[in-house]
């Protein structure tokens, strides 16, 4: 796969990940945390704010892989 195409795909994947993750985290927060106290809100947003980094690291690691040498 050409490097430019790989970077384009990775960019779209990262943007889509952030948008979808933010929407899902917001929906879960509104649906489940409406009656909870401030500490529960704080912990939820702390964890959900850090959790998106794991799949983003996987995408970035894939982007950094060297292309295979052609034989």
LINPELIN-V606608 format. One record per pair of residues at least 4 apart in sequence whose ideal C-beta (glycine too) atoms are under 8 Angstrom apart, sorted by the first residue. I is the first residue (numbers start at 0). GAP is how many residues later the second one is. If there is no record, write none. Layout:
((I;GAP) (I;GAP))
This chain:
((0;4) (0;5) (0;66) (1;4) (2;4) (2;64) (3;4) (4;4) (5;4) (5;57) (6;4) (6;56) (7;4) (8;4) (9;4) (9;49) (9;50) (9;52) (9;53) (10;4) (11;4) (12;4) (12;46) (13;4) (13;42) (13;45) (13;46) (14;4) (15;4) (16;4) (16;35) (16;38) (16;39) (16;42) (17;4) (17;34) (17;38) (18;4) (19;4) (20;4) (20;31) (20;34) (21;4) (22;4) (23;4) (24;4) (24;20) (24;23) (25;4) (26;4) (27;4) (27;5) (27;16) (27;20) (28;4) (28;12) (28;15) (28;16) (28;19) (29;4) (31;4) (32;7) (32;8) (32;11) (35;4) (35;5) (35;8) (36;4) (37;4) (38;4) (39;4) (40;4) (41;4) (42;4) (43;4) (44;4) (45;4) (46;4) (47;4) (51;4) (52;4) (53;4) (54;4) (55;4) (56;4) (57;4) (58;4) (59;4) (60;4))
